[in-house]
């Protein structure tokens, strides 16, 4: 398999004006799982069905894979400005290390750089890939806007929430799979299976994130437990709890949602309500359904070592602790 | 000729989530000259050499023309956030009417919308158009960064300044011409002439802007005279004045650059220095050279009513009062 980290490192950001390109290099050098390009390359490998010695994916899948990673990092850069986040992957965010204007303009350029990479997709595949990439990018901006809107909306349903995380998180994984498979020559039903796999692991991933934020081990989770509870974030757990018919627990929960200044106590109390209502088990059940749905898609695809890695990935995401 | 205003109005922004799309519709409805799409369509018409009844440009040039206009308006939206500008085309800017985060996210989506329009470029022309569009977008971000850098740089040369305005303003006009001509089937030397025409009218346009900011008629210019002088903006006029061998005038000018709080007096005094040094005439001469260079490019192209309109446009830009 192509080394995606090496490919990312080989992108050149040592260009003028430094104020524009240095923050792009800084953002891309900060690591991360490289999940999206890995999915694109692995999807291509699945389609090529082990016909390649050592499973090597041809170079022509790489530009789209890199475009997906650059795009993903662009969204993090601009999200951090909007959320006033100060730390990302253990380092100061761009708007902290430089300033807001630098983060806005370098982010814009990073989005353009994603499209520059996309321009290297084989010409016969470019029209569809560009369309799908645009649909994916649009879904993410829409998901981000819904996430903001939901903060001030008292009537968010579980369906609303699932729609939001699908757009904000899952669609990028789904299109990474589909684009990788398409460039490798996949047929329509294969592309649909790849897309659905990405969509479902994305949903499972996000729900597991919601669960770990409450029930994770502080030693392995990497950030403070209870962050979502502190800021009343409308996660699957909170929305599920609010649906309870146990009016006493619901009243207690609503009291905590308007409480201020007693953060530690609030995290403990709300967690206790969740546990009492069986909210964790319900969320885990939804997550497991999406993991199972992702795994079922893999059965429709050629079976080879790449398919096996996708199977392991879906299972790992569902049992991860951090 | 296709009605570009009607085409822009027919773009649909009445979509959910409103918080994402409403600011895009608001920005595009605020008018403006529609110069860039008009250039793209006119360039196509030049190439088609009047072979079309009534000079009608086929529909297939329209998506790229619209993409250029949407992209241009995206740059205005984000520039207004970065410059803290409160008014644009007589209306509150997006970050004032909504907020900074809305302006950032809607701007991002607007950039993506430009690429969505681009995806409708005929497939055989798409690879090159996407590459050129990316080069254009990159030049504009670089130009914006240089503009910011130059504010704090005491050693900006006239060459630096010309490079900056070329990237920030002219390259978009140049690529509008080239892309329009390419989709219409222009050959390489025609595309080069179209590109150079756009580049030179862009430079002439920006220099005329610098001149009008000092010598314009407040009644027709539309904004306060002397804005560039007040904030020590490194325009062609200031950079030309600083090159003078008249050490007394130069010392006086430098004094005014560090003066604070005497704005009206400063505008009058610096204008007087410019006039004494003949800076206006020098800038006008540079502008006229670029207008002449633009006109010379037109001689290399098919001669028809569209070419004639481009000739009139170059002359109008050079003599405009607002």
Interface residues (C-beta under 8 A of the other chain):
Chain A: X16 X17 X19 X20 X78 X81 X82 X101 X104 X105 X107 X108 X109 X111 X112 X113 X115 X116 X118 X119 X123 X126 X127 X130 X131 X133 X134 X137 X138 X141 X142 X144 X145 X146 X148 X149
Chain B: X16 X17 X19 X20 X78 X81 X82 X101 X104 X105 X107 X108 X109 X111 X112 X115 X116 X118 X119 X123 X126 X127 X130 X131 X133 X134 X137 X138 X141 X142 X144 X145 X146 X148 X149
